[in-house]
Every structure is written in structure tokens, then in C-alpha cells.
Amino acid sequence: MILQCAVLFAFLAIGEFIVWFTGIPIPSSIIGMLLLTAALRARVVRLIWVDKVADFLVKNLGFFFVPAAVGIIRHFGLIKVQWMPIVGASIVSTFVIIAITGWAHQIVRRLTSGHHELSR
């Protein structure tokens, strides 16, 4: 388990270094996850090296939302005043995300459908 944590933290540290070095406005955890995904796909990192810790983290994911919930409760006065724009933005962004995801899916399906027919 310690080795598996070390692998995950190593990719987090690499992501942190990339953000520090380049100054790009992407969270280091996202960069670390993308690098870990690429390393898993390229078989540089084996799944068995991270599977138990990853399963544990996913099973306890709700626990990681506690600080965010406390922050929301702490700023409840601001949310109470601005609830209409918050709800409006949430609704609009949900529909935009669904539309963009569907559009991207259609493009990918269209691009890969010809590729699958050639390999048959």
C-alpha cells in the first residue's frame, strides 16, 4: 500500500512541478492524473502498482467533499443573497456540458466508424 501511495504521490509531484515550472493555469492534480493515465496506457506503470489505493480512494470519495461542504456552509450568507445567479449558472452550464459532450461523442463516433470498418 505504501508503494502504491508513492506512485500516486510521485505523479502528483510531477504535476506540481510542471505547474510550478510552466505556470500553466491547470491544477497540478489534473496534470498528474493525465500523466498517470498516459503511463498506464503506455504500460510504463502497471495497474497492479496502484489498484488497491485507487479503489480505496474511490470508495471513500465522499469524505473528500467534507471540506467543500464546510466552505459552503461557512459562506451561506453570500449564497443566500446570490442563490438565483448560482442556480441559473448551474442549470445553463449543465445543458452546455451535455450538448458539448454529445457533440464531441458524435464527432468521435463519426471519425472512428470508418476506422473500424477498414479493420474488419
Helices and strands as residue ranges (DSSP letters): H 2-22, H 28-41, G 47-49, H 51-59, G 61-65, H 66-74, H 76-81, H 83-119
